[in-house]
Amino acid sequence: MNPSPPEERVVLVDESDAEIGTLEKLRAHQEGRLHRALSVFVFNRDGDVLLQRRAAAKYHSGGQWTNTCCSHPRPGEPVASAARRRLREEMGFECDLRPAFAFTYRAEVGGGLVEHELDHVFVGRWEGAPAPDAAEVDGWRWASLDDLARDAEAHPDAYTPWIRMILADPRHRAELERARMTS
């Protein structure tokens, strides 16, 4: 497990997403502190979502499948800007993104670490083969939401907790279905 660089900080928030400070990223995950995060779901014209397998060397959830991109905004960085930046950095492409919904979750992710995030979910549409950063991503694939949901339910350890929670919540799943049709 590789720790995150000590200079990387997350934005701590309260339940209403008001900023209450910043904290070194690894420490925030060790202490389970609520912080701002983002998740991106990119769909193609067939309505399939682009998934990534997190690099095995990631400090948590390595080797698990997840949505197109997930990360944290930097202190002072608007969440939408961070979503575009991280999509480009992780997956090697850009597309228009729009906010879909936000939700709060808490999940133990191994190694004594806890993800406690207010996660802003963005959606977009794009066609092509990504050029992911190998330090971030070990693999990628396109999948229908139905196939993804079935596989995540059948093989939960193969998927990150946040994507499983999104897929299992009927409200969030409905938002993704709408995005799939309109992005």
N, C-alpha and C positions, 0 to 999 in steps of 0.2 A: 504494500500500500504506500503510494507516494503522497506525502503531504502537499497541500497547495502552497504556493509561494507565500511567505509571511506578509508581504506587502499587499496581497489581494484582500480587499475588504468588502463586506456586504452591508447593505442598508438595513438596520433594525427598524421594525415597524410595530405599531400596535394593531389590534384587530380591525381597525378602520383604515389601515394602510397609511397612517400618519407616521412620518419619520421620527424616531426617538434616539437615533445615534447610528454609529457604525461599529463594526467589530471585525477583527481578522476572520477570514472565511472559515478556516479549520476550527478555530475556537468556537464560532457560532454553531458549527455542527457538533462539536463535542459537548457544548452546553445545551443544545436543543433550543436556541433562541429564535424567536419568530423574526424572519427576515424576508425581504422582497425578492421574488424570483420571476422567471419568465419561461414559458414553454411555447414552442412554435410547431404548428401542424401545417405542412405544405401538401396540397393535393394536386394531382394531375388531372387532365381533362376527362379521364375515365372515372374520377372520383376516388382513386386510390391514394392513400397517405404514404409519404416517404418516411421510413423508419431508419434509425441508426442504431448500431450496436456500439455501446460505449466502449472505448479502449480499455483493455484489460488492466492497464497501468493506472487508470483513474483512481483517486483516493477513496472513492466509494462507488458502489453499483457497477464496477468494471465488468465488462462482458455481457451486460444485460441490454436487451432491446428497449428502446424508448422512442418517443416522438422525434420529429425531424431535428429539433435543436432544443436545448434547455440550458439555462444559465442564470446569472444574476446581473442586474444593472450595477454599474459602478456608482459610488457616491456622487451625487449631482447629475447623473446621467438619466435622461428620460427613459422610461421603460421601453417605449416603442423604438427609440434609437438603439438601445441595447439589444433588442430583438433582431434588428437588421444587422447590427455589427456582429453578433454572435452567429447568426446564420451564415454570414460571409466567412467568418473565421473558422467555424466548425465544418461546414458543408461545402464551402467554396463557390457559392452562388448567391445572387440577390434576386428578390422578387418583392412585389408589393405585399405588405402585411396589414391586417386590420385586427383590432382587438375583438375577441369573441366573448370571453367571460373571465372572471377571476374566482379563485377559491383558496381556502386555507386548509392545509393538511399537516399532519405530524406522522412520521414513520421512522422506525429504527432501520438503518441501512447497513448494519454490521460494523464491526470494529469499534463499538462504543459510540458510533456517530448517529445523530438524529437529524433528519430533514424536518424542519418546522418552518414552512414557507407560506407566504401569501403569494400565490402563483398567478401571474397575469398570462392568460393564454391568447396567442395570436394565431391567425390563419392566413394562408395565402395559396396561390396557384402558380405552378411552374412545371415545365416539361424538360426532361433531359436526364443526364447522368451526373450526379454531383462529383466534386473533386475534394473529398473530405481530408481534413488534417489528420494524419495518422496518429498524432499524439492524443487526439480527441475521440476518433472513431475507428473501430476495427472492421466495420461492415455496414452495408445499407441494403434496403430492399423496399419495393413498393408493395402495399397490401391493402385489400379492402377493409373497411372498418369492421364488417361482420367477421371476416376471417381473423383479423387482429384480435377482436374481442373473444372469439372462441379459443384461439390459441393462448391468449393471456390467462383465460380462466382455466384451461387444461394444464398449462405450464407456468404457473405464477412466478416461479423462481427465475425464469428466463426474461422477465420484464421488470422494469423499475416500478417502485410502489406508486409513484404519481401517475403513470400512464394507466395502471390498473385501476386506480381510484377514479380517474376521469372516465374511463370506459364503463365502469360499474355504476356510475351515477346517471340516472335517466335524464336529468336536466342537462348535464354536460355532454352526454352522448347526443342528445337532440340538437344542441348547439353545433357540435361537430358535423352532424348530418346536414344541417342547414348550410354550414360553411362548405361542405363537400359539393353541394349543389350550386352554390352561388359565388364561391371564391373566384 
